[in-house]
Amino acid sequence: MRAGCVSLAVGSAPVRLVAAFVVRFVVACIALALASLLLDGFSIHTIAFPLVALVFTVIMMIARAVLDSVLDKHAQWAASFVGLGAAFVALVLTNAFSDHLTISGASTWLWASLIIWLGGILAELLVGRALVRRIAGPERARGR
């Protein structure tokens, strides 16, 4: 390897991070589309959908990491609900940072959070692990 060059081998940390981001972006697209189809008070401007999904994915990954670290220390019993909390936080922040996402009504906020959380669980079970294993190598899929 030449000086100054970085090796991005399959299974390396940058490749795993990109693979996790790609999976979560696909999951976010599916979950946001599902919430938009099922809830009258939830809408995303069609042309801005990829941008909203991108912002949502980044915020969701950060929120989930923060909530994981807090709950790991203080409330392990609540760890299964980290995704639900992260979905709600990501919706709130995405809504605040983007004019292209509209959520109206308390029940829509609740249902959107639940749909995105459950949709994310299902999509990750069906698609996520296989995709991460294919992109990042088998040791990443086992370590999840």
Backbone as ProteinMPNN parsed JSONL, in Angstrom:
{"seq_chain_A": "MRAGCVSLAVGSAPVRLVAAFVVRFVVACIALALASLLLDGFSIHTIAFPLVALVFTVIMMIARAVLDSVLDKHAQWAASFVGLGAAFVALVLTNAFSDHLTISGASTWLWASLIIWLGGILAELLVGRALVRRIAGPERARGR", "coords_chain_A": {"N_chain_A": [[0.847, -1.164, 0.0], [0.531, 2.24, -0.783], [2.054, 5.15, 0.667], [-0.046, 7.211, 2.584], [-2.392, 6.225, 1.558], [-5.561, 4.753, 2.156], [-6.842, 1.732, 3.26], [-9.788, 0.111, 2.478], [-11.047, -2.431, 3.414], [-13.323, -5.172, 3.094], [-15.467, -5.524, 5.793], [-14.117, -3.764, 7.398], [-14.114, -0.948, 9.705], [-15.04, 1.593, 8.496], [-16.412, 0.582, 6.244], [-18.359, -1.017, 7.455], [-19.802, 0.983, 8.788], [-20.8, 2.472, 6.627], [-22.323, 0.467, 5.416], [-24.202, -0.03, 7.456], [-25.441, 2.477, 7.476], [-26.567, 2.547, 4.876], [-28.411, 0.426, 5.03], [-30.071, 1.381, 7.092], [-30.987, 3.713, 5.867], [-32.494, 2.7, 3.711], [-34.411, 1.307, 5.209], [-35.559, 3.494, 6.568], [-36.67, 4.892, 4.405], [-38.653, 3.073, 3.56], [-40.216, 2.889, 5.921], [-40.994, 5.594, 6.363], [-42.428, 6.082, 4.012], [-44.49, 4.233, 4.354], [-45.73, 5.255, 6.687], [-46.585, 7.677, 5.632], [-48.435, 6.82, 3.742], [-50.373, 5.551, 5.336], [-51.269, 7.365, 7.279], [-53.293, 10.174, 7.624], [-52.528, 12.706, 8.608], [-49.841, 12.89, 8.121], [-47.362, 13.846, 6.021], [-45.077, 13.987, 3.296], [-43.315, 16.007, 1.122], [-43.168, 14.974, -2.164], [-41.015, 15.397, -3.991], [-38.974, 16.077, -2.286], [-38.559, 13.848, -0.777], [-36.26, 12.012, -0.724], [-34.325, 13.682, 0.537], [-35.554, 14.261, 3.009], [-35.672, 11.653, 4.031], [-32.933, 11.111, 4.204], [-32.03, 13.061, 6.1], [-33.629, 12.243, 8.264], [-32.605, 9.632, 8.66], [-29.907, 10.089, 9.446], [-30.312, 11.564, 11.827], [-31.788, 9.672, 13.258], [-29.908, 7.587, 13.569], [-28.017, 8.845, 15.211], [-29.615, 9.563, 17.437], [-30.423, 7.036, 18.289], [-27.97, 5.896, 19.053], [-27.242, 7.592, 21.181], [-29.426, 7.212, 22.956], [-29.152, 4.45, 23.363], [-26.689, 4.363, 24.762], [-27.312, 5.805, 27.096], [-29.465, 4.317, 28.186], [-28.252, 1.852, 28.472], [-26.677, 2.166, 30.674], [-28.478, 2.919, 32.707], [-31.111, 1.888, 32.505], [-31.731, -0.977, 31.639], [-33.966, -2.528, 31.185], [-35.561, -1.053, 29.525], [-34.414, -1.109, 27.078], [-35.394, -2.36, 24.778], [-37.135, -0.557, 23.769], [-35.732, 1.493, 22.686], [-35.547, 2.021, 19.953], [-38.124, 2.981, 19.411], [-38.209, 5.361, 20.91], [-36.076, 6.674, 19.646], [-37.125, 6.891, 17.069], [-39.252, 8.674, 17.507], [-37.842, 10.955, 18.448], [-36.254, 11.433, 16.181], [-38.256, 12.013, 14.303], [-39.318, 14.388, 15.414], [-37.07, 16.126, 15.31], [-36.417, 16.026, 12.557], [-38.76, 17.085, 11.498], [-38.531, 19.64, 12.575], [-36.213, 20.602, 11.3], [-36.798, 20.467, 8.609], [-38.811, 21.706, 6.022], [-40.307, 20.08, 4.525], [-41.58, 17.948, 5.632], [-44.561, 17.167, 7.179], [-46.405, 16.888, 10.073], [-49.316, 16.423, 11.731], [-51.312, 16.695, 14.612], [-51.658, 14.935, 17.696], [-52.188, 12.174, 17.798], [-51.3, 11.37, 15.311], [-48.546, 11.814, 15.537], [-47.965, 9.872, 17.479], [-48.826, 7.443, 16.2], [-47.245, 7.558, 13.872], [-44.659, 7.348, 14.943], [-44.844, 4.75, 16.039], [-45.399, 3.217, 13.714], [-43.088, 3.671, 12.187], [-41.16, 2.643, 13.915], [-41.983, -0.102, 14.188], [-42.025, -0.801, 11.461], [-39.342, -0.433, 10.894], [-38.202, -2.446, 12.491], [-39.271, -4.777, 11.268], [-38.316, -4.464, 8.605], [-35.56, -4.469, 9.016], [-35.212, -7.031, 10.026], [-35.988, -8.561, 7.827], [-34.469, -7.578, 5.641], [-32.199, -6.146, 6.465], [-30.078, -7.554, 7.99], [-29.14, -9.466, 6.146], [-28.259, -7.802, 4.072], [-26.282, -6.224, 5.339], [-24.509, -8.276, 6.018], [-23.747, -9.091, 3.489], [-22.509, -6.78, 2.462], [-20.664, -5.879, 4.453], [-19.415, -8.084, 5.497], [-19.443, -11.296, 7.184], [-18.757, -11.228, 9.955], [-19.681, -8.783, 10.929], [-22.478, -8.988, 10.79], [-22.929, -10.967, 12.687], [-22.125, -9.644, 14.979], [-24.113, -7.853, 15.631]], "CA_chain_A": [[0.0, 0.0, 0.0], [1.308, 3.468, -0.868], [1.92, 6.054, 1.805], [-1.171, 8.126, 2.471], [-3.582, 5.529, 1.053], [-6.339, 4.072, 3.184], [-7.427, 0.483, 2.78], [-11.174, -0.101, 2.917], [-11.328, -3.845, 3.246], [-14.639, -5.627, 3.529], [-15.463, -5.81, 7.223], [-13.466, -2.691, 8.15], [-15.063, -0.049, 10.381], [-15.75, 2.498, 7.576], [-17.323, -0.182, 5.396], [-19.481, -1.392, 8.311], [-20.596, 2.18, 9.029], [-21.529, 2.77, 5.384], [-23.33, -0.589, 5.254], [-25.275, 0.235, 8.424], [-26.168, 3.659, 7.012], [-27.364, 2.166, 3.7], [-29.54, -0.369, 5.517], [-30.993, 2.255, 7.834], [-31.608, 4.626, 4.905], [-33.539, 1.926, 3.02], [-35.457, 1.076, 6.208], [-36.238, 4.775, 6.79], [-37.497, 5.165, 3.219], [-39.825, 2.2, 3.618], [-41.052, 3.251, 7.076], [-41.585, 6.918, 6.127], [-43.441, 5.92, 2.96], [-45.608, 3.537, 4.972], [-46.427, 6.219, 7.554], [-47.232, 8.663, 4.759], [-49.589, 6.176, 3.111], [-51.367, 5.121, 6.315], [-51.718, 8.425, 8.184], [-53.747, 11.385, 6.947], [-51.825, 13.887, 9.101], [-48.398, 12.713, 7.893], [-47.071, 13.986, 4.592], [-43.735, 14.374, 2.869], [-43.327, 16.459, -0.263], [-42.609, 13.896, -2.971], [-39.722, 15.733, -4.581], [-37.987, 16.187, -1.21], [-38.562, 12.609, 0.001], [-34.904, 11.508, -0.425], [-33.673, 14.563, 1.495], [-36.188, 14.021, 4.306], [-35.224, 10.327, 4.478], [-31.519, 11.244, 4.56], [-31.97, 13.788, 7.378], [-34.225, 11.359, 9.266], [-31.685, 8.523, 8.913], [-28.771, 10.584, 10.22], [-30.799, 11.886, 13.173], [-32.189, 8.412, 13.894], [-28.702, 6.863, 13.97], [-27.433, 9.559, 16.347], [-30.534, 9.424, 18.572], [-30.376, 5.654, 18.77], [-26.695, 5.7, 19.752], [-27.316, 8.322, 22.456], [-30.371, 6.512, 23.836], [-28.53, 3.17, 23.728], [-25.668, 4.552, 25.794], [-27.972, 6.22, 28.337], [-30.251, 3.211, 28.735], [-27.361, 0.76, 28.826], [-26.177, 2.424, 32.021], [-29.48, 3.229, 33.717], [-32.403, 1.202, 32.418], [-31.644, -2.049, 30.655], [-35.306, -3.047, 30.918], [-36.185, -0.23, 28.492], [-33.585, -1.161, 25.869], [-36.164, -2.772, 23.602], [-37.904, 0.581, 23.267], [-34.818, 2.522, 22.2], [-35.931, 2.348, 18.581], [-39.337, 3.797, 19.456], [-37.793, 6.693, 21.346], [-35.249, 7.261, 18.595], [-38.031, 7.243, 15.967], [-39.958, 9.891, 17.888], [-36.867, 12.053, 18.453], [-35.877, 11.705, 14.795], [-39.387, 12.692, 13.672], [-39.39, 15.754, 15.944], [-35.963, 16.921, 14.78], [-36.566, 16.13, 11.107], [-39.847, 18.035, 11.295], [-38.017, 20.972, 12.914], [-35.182, 21.017, 10.349], [-37.244, 20.354, 7.22], [-40.139, 22.215, 5.678], [-40.905, 19.112, 3.607], [-42.276, 16.929, 6.417], [-45.65, 17.76, 7.949], [-47.075, 15.953, 10.962], [-50.302, 17.197, 12.485], [-52.138, 15.943, 15.55], [-50.941, 14.085, 18.64], [-52.326, 10.76, 17.433], [-50.436, 11.128, 14.145], [-47.19, 11.684, 16.071], [-47.871, 8.566, 18.135], [-48.915, 6.378, 15.205], [-46.077, 7.632, 12.988], [-43.536, 6.771, 15.691], [-45.055, 3.298, 16.119], [-45.265, 2.63, 12.37], [-41.676, 3.723, 11.806], [-40.459, 1.703, 14.787], [-42.315, -1.475, 13.781], [-41.546, -0.973, 10.088], [-37.892, -0.587, 10.977], [-37.909, -3.785, 13.019], [-39.562, -5.759, 10.217], [-37.406, -4.303, 7.465], [-34.223, -4.906, 9.404], [-35.228, -8.493, 10.116], [-36.107, -9.159, 6.5], [-33.484, -7.108, 4.673], [-31.014, -5.551, 7.061], [-28.97, -8.448, 8.333], [-28.585, -10.061, 4.927], [-27.553, -6.765, 3.331], [-25.056, -5.903, 6.067], [-23.621, -9.428, 5.873], [-23.222, -9.102, 2.116], [-21.646, -5.619, 2.244], [-19.613, -5.682, 5.453], [-18.803, -9.337, 5.909], [-20.216, -12.06, 8.154], [-18.499, -10.902, 11.366], [-20.514, -7.626, 11.286], [-23.847, -9.454, 11.004], [-22.962, -11.698, 13.957], [-21.896, -8.735, 16.075], [-25.231, -6.92, 15.798]], "C_chain_A": [[0.899, 1.236, 0.0], [1.075, 4.315, 0.367], [0.755, 7.003, 1.567], [-2.445, 7.477, 1.949], [-4.26, 4.795, 2.209], [-6.947, 2.835, 2.56], [-8.832, 0.339, 3.342], [-11.569, -1.542, 2.626], [-12.735, -4.153, 3.718], [-14.538, -6.026, 4.994], [-14.777, -4.74, 8.043], [-14.521, -1.742, 8.716], [-15.757, 0.918, 9.426], [-16.758, 1.772, 6.688], [-18.55, -0.605, 6.199], [-20.389, -0.198, 8.569], [-21.423, 2.547, 7.793], [-22.626, 1.733, 5.166], [-24.497, -0.369, 6.201], [-26.098, 1.442, 7.99], [-27.078, 3.308, 5.828], [-28.594, 1.379, 4.137], [-30.548, 0.517, 6.224], [-31.681, 3.273, 6.92], [-32.739, 3.922, 4.159], [-34.713, 1.683, 3.963], [-36.243, 2.363, 6.451], [-37.144, 5.125, 5.616], [-38.787, 4.349, 3.249], [-40.773, 2.645, 4.733], [-41.721, 4.616, 6.888], [-42.672, 6.847, 5.063], [-44.685, 5.243, 3.527], [-46.411, 4.48, 5.869], [-47.184, 7.244, 6.717], [-48.483, 8.097, 4.09], [-50.715, 5.889, 4.107], [-51.969, 6.243, 7.152], [-52.082, 9.694, 7.413], [-52.951, 12.622, 7.358], [-50.327, 13.846, 8.899], [-48.135, 12.843, 6.409], [-45.647, 14.459, 4.375], [-43.856, 14.829, 1.426], [-42.546, 15.453, -1.103], [-41.208, 14.202, -3.48], [-38.609, 15.793, -3.529], [-37.871, 14.903, -0.387], [-37.152, 12.086, 0.277], [-34.161, 12.366, 0.604], [-34.239, 14.35, 2.898], [-35.721, 12.671, 4.87], [-33.758, 10.361, 4.911], [-31.36, 11.932, 5.917], [-32.5, 12.897, 8.504], [-33.251, 10.236, 9.642], [-30.507, 8.962, 9.774], [-29.202, 10.871, 11.665], [-31.161, 10.611, 13.929], [-30.962, 7.637, 14.383], [-28.052, 7.519, 15.194], [-28.302, 9.385, 17.588], [-30.478, 8.021, 19.152], [-29.085, 5.386, 19.544], [-26.709, 6.386, 21.117], [-28.237, 7.588, 23.428], [-29.828, 5.153, 24.274], [-27.537, 3.348, 24.868], [-26.29, 4.966, 27.125], [-28.707, 5.049, 28.974], [-29.385, 2.029, 29.139], [-26.873, 0.915, 30.259], [-27.281, 2.456, 33.067], [-30.758, 2.404, 33.662], [-32.376, 0.128, 31.339], [-33.008, -2.606, 30.284], [-35.965, -2.29, 29.771], [-35.45, -0.303, 27.151], [-34.372, -1.552, 24.617], [-36.974, -1.63, 23.004], [-37.028, 1.732, 22.773], [-35.208, 2.963, 20.798], [-37.175, 3.226, 18.519], [-39.008, 5.229, 19.877], [-36.98, 7.405, 20.287], [-36.109, 7.679, 17.402], [-38.761, 8.54, 16.275], [-39.023, 11.103, 17.854], [-36.481, 12.43, 17.021], [-37.009, 12.404, 14.034], [-39.469, 14.153, 14.113], [-38.302, 16.622, 15.316], [-36.03, 17.074, 13.263], [-37.655, 17.127, 10.762], [-39.376, 19.467, 11.561], [-37.033, 21.493, 11.863], [-35.643, 21.039, 8.901], [-38.645, 20.916, 7.052], [-40.928, 21.201, 4.849], [-41.626, 17.967, 4.307], [-43.316, 17.64, 7.272], [-46.326, 16.663, 8.762], [-48.039, 16.77, 11.809], [-51.143, 16.281, 13.365], [-51.32, 14.997, 16.411], [-51.027, 12.606, 18.261], [-51.458, 10.424, 16.221], [-48.986, 10.981, 14.588], [-46.992, 10.302, 16.692], [-47.851, 7.44, 17.108], [-47.718, 6.379, 14.251], [-44.854, 7.024, 13.672], [-43.642, 5.254, 15.762], [-44.851, 2.617, 14.77], [-43.801, 2.587, 11.954], [-40.863, 2.74, 12.636], [-40.711, 0.259, 14.349], [-41.854, -1.77, 12.358], [-40.047, -1.168, 10.05], [-37.48, -1.95, 11.487], [-38.117, -4.837, 11.939], [-38.584, -5.672, 9.056], [-36.005, -4.765, 7.819], [-34.146, -6.42, 9.522], [-35.218, -9.14, 8.735], [-34.942, -8.816, 5.58], [-32.145, -6.774, 5.314], [-29.856, -6.486, 7.301], [-28.329, -9.066, 7.096], [-27.764, -9.039, 4.145], [-26.251, -6.384, 4.024], [-24.058, -7.037, 5.928], [-22.971, -9.429, 4.488], [-22.218, -7.967, 1.9], [-20.429, -5.637, 3.174], [-18.925, -6.97, 5.907], [-19.572, -10.003, 7.038], [-19.97, -11.681, 9.607], [-19.327, -9.709, 11.811], [-21.933, -8.083, 11.59], [-23.965, -10.208, 12.321], [-22.838, -10.757, 15.149], [-23.024, -7.784, 16.351], [-26.044, -7.258, 16.993]], "O_chain_A": [[1.91, 1.272, 0.701], [0.04, 4.213, 1.025], [0.595, 7.534, 0.468], [-3.487, 8.132, 1.904], [-3.601, 4.287, 3.116], [-7.502, 2.887, 1.463], [-9.034, 0.436, 4.553], [-12.332, -1.819, 1.701], [-13.271, -3.497, 4.612], [-13.639, -6.769, 5.388], [-14.836, -4.785, 9.271], [-15.668, -1.731, 8.269], [-16.976, 1.068, 9.521], [-17.837, 2.297, 6.415], [-19.667, -0.559, 5.684], [-21.612, -0.34, 8.571], [-22.601, 2.889, 7.904], [-23.739, 2.083, 4.774], [-25.654, -0.504, 5.804], [-27.322, 1.435, 8.122], [-28.233, 3.73, 5.789], [-29.699, 1.64, 3.662], [-31.75, 0.413, 5.979], [-32.826, 3.653, 7.166], [-33.821, 4.486, 3.994], [-35.87, 1.834, 3.572], [-37.471, 2.326, 6.531], [-38.262, 5.601, 5.813], [-39.872, 4.872, 2.996], [-41.979, 2.765, 4.521], [-42.895, 4.776, 7.221], [-43.718, 7.482, 5.197], [-45.808, 5.64, 3.214], [-47.64, 4.494, 5.811], [-48.301, 7.631, 7.063], [-49.468, 8.809, 3.895], [-51.89, 5.977, 3.751], [-53.069, 6.091, 7.683], [-51.274, 10.219, 6.647], [-52.721, 13.503, 6.529], [-49.608, 14.68, 9.449], [-48.628, 12.039, 5.618], [-45.093, 15.224, 5.165], [-44.432, 14.126, 0.596], [-41.403, 15.123, -0.789], [-40.317, 13.356, -3.407], [-37.439, 15.583, -3.848], [-37.147, 14.881, 0.608], [-36.86, 11.741, 1.422], [-33.446, 11.831, 1.451], [-33.484, 14.269, 3.866], [-35.412, 12.569, 6.057], [-33.387, 9.705, 5.885], [-30.636, 11.44, 6.782], [-31.892, 12.808, 9.571], [-33.094, 9.927, 10.823], [-30.15, 8.276, 10.732], [-28.527, 10.462, 12.61], [-30.867, 10.492, 15.118], [-30.974, 7.091, 15.486], [-27.592, 6.827, 16.102], [-27.79, 9.093, 18.669], [-30.484, 7.845, 20.371], [-29.11, 4.72, 20.579], [-26.238, 5.816, 22.101], [-27.877, 7.367, 24.584], [-30.018, 4.748, 25.421], [-27.54, 2.576, 25.827], [-25.837, 4.518, 28.178], [-28.581, 4.818, 30.176], [-29.743, 1.282, 30.049], [-26.678, -0.07, 30.971], [-27.05, 2.06, 34.21], [-31.424, 2.239, 34.684], [-32.932, 0.309, 30.256], [-33.185, -3.107, 29.174], [-36.846, -2.835, 29.106], [-35.833, 0.373, 26.197], [-34.041, -1.115, 23.515], [-37.445, -1.721, 21.87], [-37.528, 2.816, 22.476], [-35.197, 4.157, 20.495], [-37.269, 4.113, 17.671], [-39.479, 6.188, 19.265], [-37.166, 8.599, 20.051], [-35.849, 8.714, 16.788], [-38.879, 9.41, 15.412], [-39.369, 12.147, 17.3], [-36.393, 13.613, 16.69], [-36.753, 13.287, 13.215], [-39.666, 15.047, 13.289], [-38.579, 17.725, 14.843], [-35.729, 18.146, 12.74], [-37.499, 17.927, 9.839], [-39.773, 20.396, 10.856], [-37.018, 22.688, 11.567], [-34.945, 21.581, 8.045], [-39.545, 20.633, 7.843], [-42.087, 21.442, 4.51], [-42.219, 17.111, 3.65], [-43.005, 18.588, 7.993], [-46.761, 15.647, 8.221], [-47.632, 17.693, 12.515], [-51.622, 15.236, 12.925], [-50.402, 14.337, 15.925], [-50.047, 11.872, 18.39], [-50.94, 9.313, 16.118], [-48.268, 10.122, 14.077], [-45.976, 9.646, 16.459], [-46.967, 6.583, 17.137], [-47.233, 5.315, 13.866], [-44.1, 6.273, 13.052], [-42.651, 4.549, 15.568], [-44.211, 1.569, 14.687], [-43.33, 1.579, 11.427], [-39.97, 2.075, 12.11], [-39.769, -0.511, 14.161], [-41.352, -2.858, 12.077], [-39.536, -1.971, 9.27], [-36.529, -2.548, 10.985], [-37.255, -5.687, 11.716], [-38.084, -6.691, 8.58], [-35.334, -5.392, 6.999], [-33.136, -7.026, 9.163], [-34.53, -10.135, 8.504], [-34.478, -9.668, 4.822], [-31.088, -7.085, 4.766], [-28.745, -6.216, 6.845], [-27.105, -9.173, 7.017], [-26.702, -9.364, 3.616], [-25.222, -6.237, 3.365], [-22.868, -6.785, 5.737], [-21.787, -9.734, 4.347], [-21.198, -8.157, 1.238], [-19.299, -5.434, 2.729], [-17.937, -6.914, 6.639], [-20.286, -9.325, 7.777], [-20.881, -11.797, 10.427], [-19.657, -9.624, 12.994], [-22.536, -7.611, 12.554], [-24.984, -10.105, 13.003], [-23.384, -11.037, 16.216], [-22.9, -6.956, 17.253], [-27.027, -6.576, 17.285]]}, "name": "protein", "num_of_chains": 1, "seq": "MRAGCVSLAVGSAPVRLVAAFVVRFVVACIALALASLLLDGFSIHTIAFPLVALVFTVIMMIARAVLDSVLDKHAQWAASFVGLGAAFVALVLTNAFSDHLTISGASTWLWASLIIWLGGILAELLVGRALVRRIAGPERARGR"}
